[in-house]
């Protein structure tokens, strides 16, 4: 009997402790936002005034709110500080350090798929140059105005306006933009998994007009939907249509069509620049040719699926898994819109190759060790406050990739299609301020080849 009384006493004391561990959010104040509207910041918080939370849930929500704010790319640093008040109340102070939002950035860009492919020729004529003009956080509402003026290998002139939210609940947004491109040299096919380049001496091989309008919906912090209606008009010279009759449908010199796309994504990463924990999933469906005003439309539908997971094993070790797949419905696929591996998706170790095809599957495994753990430094000597916060992290990345392309159109002249290919290696990933990632990798592939490769994107 005495033992039961002792247990009951401890149980009551434990329940009392839990009750004392519950806090009511009495208020939230935002500091440091000289340009950003407060409602844009509050939209990213997973904690609100009046919420009743225990300490564990409180700290979890504060950390997730910090991650959401950093992932807007509006701030150099974000700090959320709880102040505990009498009566089990807590006051939240949100402190932000804003970035520089107007960027007249120069364009110095290689026309080849990657740096190593360009280095084979070191042809300076295959470099794009010009300028971007980004106005981030336009009107303090996280809107973006984008202007592009590019010359050199490929001329591109574009304008885009993006509004993340236009409704009172900050769920609906839109984007509208267009671009004009002209290019003297283009890829008209592949042989032995190497690009076949064609150029005209005194005229452009291809001219394009593109435009689109997109509606977005963000019902929760981690879920996003997008519906995009686009327009494409392109033409090539008569020589291209003769040398590559499959470039557009039926050996034609031009194409014109509407596109309709739908994208849904679940994004629960701690960082979009270089994640260490979290998940990401995306499904993208795209229709080329709607039967309205079409001329030589591709008449295909593509589906992309992506799954990614990051697991933080310790303070320094992170394990990541990536799976990506593409399927094309409708055949044949004009070369103008086909894309296999070696473009936006690739197997590391195959930087010198392009594997054309209508379908592919790709898997990536990465183990990253933080040689220099992520850290922000304040350099007071810098005159502009937006540049005083310097972020740096350095990782040793050990990786292995495997992928396969299914191709019924170009497989006879490209030996890498139709079989599984693999690559592995190790490299250094440098992550710096303003979302910059530099990768130096030494990779091996299944062909017995190896080499040192340089990239400017995240590896996952």
C-alpha positions in Angstrom: 0.0 0.0 0.0 2.8 2.4 0.9 4.5 1.6 -2.4 1.4 2.5 -4.3 1.1 5.8 -2.5 4.7 6.6 -3.3 4.1 5.8 -7.0 0.9 7.9 -7.0 2.8 10.8 -5.4 5.6 10.7 -8.1 2.9 10.5 -10.9 1.1 13.6 -9.5 4.4 15.5 -9.3 5.3 14.5 -12.9 1.9 15.7 -14.2 2.4 18.9 -12.3 5.8 19.4 -13.9 4.3 18.8 -17.3 1.6 21.3 -16.7 4.2 23.9 -15.6 6.1 23.0 -18.9 3.3 24.4 -21.0 3.5 28.0 -22.3 1.2 30.4 -24.0 2.7 32.6 -26.7 1.9 36.1 -25.5 3.3 38.0 -28.5 5.7 38.1 -31.4 7.9 41.1 -32.3 10.1 41.4 -35.4 13.3 43.4 -35.5 15.9 44.2 -38.2 13.5 44.2 -41.2 14.3 47.6 -42.8 12.7 46.6 -46.1 10.8 43.3 -45.6 7.1 43.7 -44.6 6.4 42.1 -41.3 3.6 40.0 -42.7 6.0 38.3 -45.1 8.1 37.3 -42.1 5.2 36.1 -40.0 3.9 34.0 -42.9 7.0 31.7 -42.4 6.5 31.1 -38.7 5.0 27.9 -37.5 4.2 29.5 -34.2 1.5 32.2 -33.6 0.3 34.4 -30.9 -2.1 32.5 -28.5 -0.6 29.1 -29.2 -0.2 26.8 -26.2 2.9 24.6 -26.4 5.1 22.5 -24.2 8.8 23.4 -24.2 9.8 20.6 -26.6 7.2 21.6 -29.2 8.1 25.3 -28.7 11.8 24.8 -29.5 11.0 22.5 -32.5 8.7 25.2 -34.0 11.2 28.0 -33.4 13.8 26.0 -35.2 11.5 25.2 -38.1 10.4 28.8 -38.3 14.1 29.9 -38.5 14.7 27.4 -41.3 11.6 28.7 -43.2 12.8 32.3 -43.0 16.4 31.4 -44.1 15.0 29.4 -47.1 13.2 32.5 -48.4 16.8 33.7 -49.3 15.9 37.2 -48.0 18.2 37.1 -45.0 21.8 36.6 -44.1 20.9 35.4 -40.6 17.7 34.8 -38.5 17.4 34.4 -34.7 14.3 33.6 -32.7 14.6 34.3 -29.0 12.0 33.2 -26.5 11.5 35.4 -23.4 9.7 33.6 -20.5 7.2 35.7 -18.6 5.3 35.1 -15.3 2.2 33.0 -15.6 3.7 30.5 -18.1 3.7 33.0 -20.9 6.5 33.3 -23.5 7.3 36.3 -25.8 9.0 35.6 -29.1 11.6 38.0 -30.6 12.4 37.5 -34.3 15.7 39.2 -35.3 16.6 39.2 -39.0 19.6 40.5 -40.9 18.6 41.4 -44.5 20.5 40.6 -47.6 21.4 43.0 -50.5 18.4 42.9 -52.8 19.5 44.7 -56.0 21.9 42.7 -58.0 23.3 43.9 -61.4 25.2 40.7 -61.7 27.6 40.0 -64.7 27.0 36.9 -66.9 30.1 34.9 -67.6 28.7 31.5 -68.5 29.9 28.5 -70.4 27.8 27.2 -73.3 28.7 23.6 -72.7 26.9 21.3 -70.2 29.8 21.7 -67.6 33.2 23.2 -67.1 35.1 20.1 -68.0 33.4 19.8 -71.4 34.3 23.4 -72.2 37.9 22.9 -71.0 38.5 20.3 -73.8 38.4 23.1 -76.4 38.9 26.2 -74.2 37.1 28.0 -77.0 36.4 31.6 -75.8 33.6 32.0 -78.4 31.6 29.4 -76.4 31.2 31.7 -73.5 28.0 33.8 -72.8 28.5 37.2 -71.4 26.2 40.0 -70.4 24.3 41.0 -67.2 21.4 40.0 -65.0 19.4 42.6 -63.1 17.7 41.1 -60.1 15.5 43.1 -57.8 14.7 40.7 -55.0 12.2 41.6 -52.3 10.6 44.2 -54.5 8.3 46.4 -52.4 9.4 44.5 -49.4 6.9 41.7 -50.3 9.4 39.0 -51.5 8.5 39.8 -55.1 11.2 39.4 -57.8 11.8 41.4 -60.9 14.3 39.8 -63.2 15.9 41.2 -66.4 18.4 39.3 -68.5 20.6 40.7 -71.2 23.0 38.0 -72.6 25.3 38.1 -75.6 28.1 35.9 -76.9 27.6 32.3 -77.8 23.8 32.5 -77.3 21.8 35.8 -77.2 19.0 35.8 -74.6 16.8 38.7 -73.6 14.2 38.0 -70.9 12.0 39.7 -68.3 10.1 38.1 -65.4 7.9 39.3 -62.5 7.2 36.9 -59.6 4.7 37.6 -56.8 4.6 34.9 -54.1 1.4 36.1 -52.5 -1.4 38.4 -53.6 -4.3 37.3 -51.4 -5.0 38.2 -47.8 -4.2 34.7 -46.4 -0.9 34.7 -48.4 -1.5 31.4 -50.1 -1.9 32.3 -53.8 0.8 33.8 -56.0 1.7 34.2 -59.7 4.6 34.6 -62.1 4.7 36.0 -65.6 7.6 36.3 -68.0 9.0 35.9 -71.5 12.3 35.4 -73.3 13.8 35.8 -76.8 16.7 33.6 -77.8 18.9 33.3 -80.9 21.8 31.0 -81.3 24.4 30.5 -84.1 25.5 27.0 -83.0 23.1 24.4 -81.7 23.2 20.7 -80.8 21.3 18.7 -83.5 21.9 15.2 -82.2 24.4 12.8 -80.5 26.7 10.1 -81.7 28.7 7.9 -79.4 27.1 9.9 -76.6 28.8 13.1 -77.7 27.0 16.1 -78.9 26.8 16.8 -82.7 27.2 20.6 -83.0 26.1 22.6 -86.0 26.7 26.3 -86.7 25.8 28.7 -89.5 28.5 31.2 -90.7 26.3 34.2 -91.3 23.0 33.6 -89.6 21.5 32.1 -86.5 20.8 28.3 -86.6 17.9 28.7 -84.2 15.6 31.5 -83.0 13.1 31.2 -80.1 10.3 33.1 -78.4 9.0 31.8 -75.1 6.5 33.1 -72.6 4.5 31.7 -69.7 2.2 32.6 -66.8 2.1 30.6 -63.6 -0.3 30.4 -60.7 1.0 29.1 -57.4 -0.7 27.8 -54.2 1.0 27.3 -50.9 -1.7 25.9 -48.5 0.9 24.9 -45.8 4.5 25.8 -45.2 5.9 22.6 -46.8 3.4 22.1 -49.7 3.4 24.0 -53.0 1.3 23.7 -56.2 1.9 25.4 -59.5 0.0 25.4 -62.8 1.9 26.9 -65.8 0.6 27.9 -69.2 3.4 28.5 -71.7 3.9 29.4 -75.3 6.9 28.4 -77.5 7.7 29.4 -81.0 11.0 28.3 -82.6 12.6 28.1 -86.0 15.8 26.7 -87.5 17.5 27.1 -90.8 16.8 24.9 -93.8 20.2 23.2 -93.3 19.2 22.0 -89.8 16.0 20.6 -91.1 17.9 18.6 -93.7 20.7 17.4 -91.5 18.4 16.6 -88.6 14.9 15.9 -89.9 13.8 14.8 -86.4 14.7 18.1 -84.8 11.1 19.2 -85.2 8.3 17.0 -86.4 8.6 15.8 -90.0 11.7 17.7 -91.0 9.9 21.1 -90.6 11.8 24.3 -90.0 9.6 25.7 -87.3 7.3 24.8 -84.4 4.7 26.6 -82.4 2.7 25.3 -79.5 1.2 25.8 -76.0 2.4 23.9 -73.0 0.5 23.1 -69.8 2.3 22.0 -66.7 1.4 21.0 -63.1 3.9 20.7 -60.3 3.3 19.7 -56.7 6.1 19.5 -54.1 6.7 18.7 -50.5 9.7 20.6 -49.2 10.8 19.9 -45.6 14.5 20.7 -45.8 16.5 22.5 -43.2 18.3 24.4 -46.0 17.6 24.6 -49.7 21.2 25.5 -50.5 22.9 22.5 -48.9 20.5 20.4 -46.8 21.6 18.3 -43.9 18.2 17.1 -42.6 14.7 16.7 -44.1 12.9 15.4 -47.1 11.9 16.7 -50.6 9.4 15.2 -53.0 8.3 16.6 -56.3 5.9 15.4 -59.1 5.9 17.4 -62.4 3.6 16.7 -65.3 4.1 18.6 -68.6 2.0 18.6 -71.8 3.6 19.9 -75.0 0.9 20.9 -77.5 -2.7 21.6 -76.6 -4.2 21.6 -80.1 -4.9 25.3 -80.0 -2.8 27.3 -82.6 -0.3 24.4 -82.8 2.1 24.0 -85.7 4.4 20.9 -85.7 3.8 20.5 -81.9 5.8 17.8 -80.1 2.5 16.1 -79.0 4.1 14.5 -76.0 3.5 14.4 -72.2 6.4 14.1 -69.7 6.3 13.1 -66.1 9.1 13.7 -63.6 9.3 12.4 -60.1 11.9 13.2 -57.4 12.4 11.9 -53.9 15.2 13.1 -51.6 16.1 12.4 -48.0 18.8 13.7 -45.7 19.7 12.2 -42.4 22.0 14.0 -40.0 24.0 11.2 -38.4 26.0 13.4 -36.1 27.2 17.0 -35.9 29.5 16.5 -38.8 28.1 13.5 -40.8 25.1 13.7 -43.2 23.8 10.8 -45.3 21.6 11.6 -48.3 19.6 9.5 -50.8 18.2 10.9 -54.1 15.9 9.1 -56.6 14.8 10.7 -59.8 12.8 9.4 -62.8 11.4 10.6 -66.0 8.8 9.1 -68.4 7.6 10.3 -71.8 4.2 9.5 -73.2 3.9 9.8 -77.0 6.4 9.1 -79.8 8.4 10.0 -81.6 9.9 12.8 -79.4 11.4 15.7 -81.4 15.0 16.2 -80.6 14.2 19.8 -79.7 12.4 18.8 -76.5 14.0 15.5 -75.6 16.2 15.3 -72.6 17.9 12.3 -71.0 20.9 12.3 -68.6 23.8 14.7 -69.0 21.8 17.9 -68.9 19.9 19.1 -65.8 20.3 15.5 -64.3 23.5 13.6 -64.7 25.6 10.7 -63.4 28.8 11.9 -61.8 31.8 10.7 -63.7 30.0 11.0 -67.1 30.5 14.8 -67.5 31.9 14.3 -71.0 28.8 12.3 -72.2 25.2 12.9 -73.0 22.7 10.1 -72.9 19.7 11.0 -74.9 16.4 9.2 -74.4 12.7 9.4 -73.5 12.9 7.7 -70.1 15.4 7.6 -67.3 16.0 6.6 -63.7 18.7 8.0 -61.5 19.9 7.3 -57.9 22.4 9.1 -55.8 24.0 8.3 -52.5 26.1 10.9 -50.6 27.9 10.9 -47.3 29.1 14.4 -46.4 31.5 15.2 -43.6 31.7 18.8 -42.4 35.4 19.7 -42.4 34.3 23.2 -41.5 31.0 23.2 -39.8 28.4 25.8 -41.0 29.1 29.1 -39.4 28.3 32.8 -39.9 30.9 35.5 -39.3 30.4 39.2 -38.8 32.9 41.4 -40.5 32.3 44.9 -39.1 34.9 46.5 -41.4 32.6 45.9 -44.4 30.8 49.3 -45.0 27.5 47.8 -46.2 25.5 46.0 -43.5 24.0 43.5 -46.0 27.5 42.1 -46.7 28.9 42.1 -43.1 27.6 38.5 -42.4 29.8 35.9 -44.1 28.6 32.3 -44.2 31.0 29.5 -44.9 31.0 25.7 -44.7 33.2 23.0 -46.2 32.3 19.4 -46.7 34.0 16.2 -47.8 31.5 14.4 -50.0 31.8 10.7 -50.7 29.3 9.6 -53.4 28.0 6.9 -55.7 25.5 7.3 -58.6 23.7 4.9 -60.8 21.4 5.6 -63.7 19.8 4.2 -66.8 18.3 5.8 -70.0 15.7 4.0 -72.1 15.8 5.2 -75.7 14.0 3.9 -78.8 15.1 6.7 -81.1 18.9 7.2 -80.7 20.1 4.0 -79.0 21.7 2.5 -82.1 24.2 5.4 -82.3 24.7 5.9 -78.5 26.2 2.9 -76.7 25.5 4.2 -73.1 21.7 4.0 -73.5 19.8 0.8 -72.6 22.2 -0.3 -69.8 22.9 0.7 -66.2 25.8 3.2 -65.7 27.5 4.0 -62.5 29.9 6.5 -61.1 31.6 7.2 -57.8 34.2 9.4 -56.1 34.9 12.0 -53.6 35.0 15.8 -53.6 35.0 19.0 -51.6 31.8 21.2 -51.4 32.3 24.8 -50.4 29.2 26.6 -49.4 29.4 30.4 -49.0 27.3 33.5 -48.6 24.3 34.3 -50.9 23.7 30.6 -51.6 26.9 29.9 -53.6 28.1 26.2 -53.8 31.4 25.2 -55.4 32.2 21.5 -55.9 35.5 20.0 -56.8 35.2 16.3 -57.4 37.3 13.4 -58.5 35.1 10.7 -60.1 35.3 7.2 -61.6 32.8 5.7 -64.0 31.9 2.2 -65.2 33.9 2.8 -68.4 37.2 2.8 -66.5 37.6 6.5 -66.9 38.3 9.0 -64.1 39.0 12.7 -63.8 38.7 15.9 -61.8 35.5 17.9 -62.3 34.3 21.3 -61.3 30.6 22.2 -60.7 28.7 25.2 -59.3 25.5 23.6 -58.0 24.6 21.4 -55.0 25.5 17.7 -55.5 22.1 16.2 -54.4 
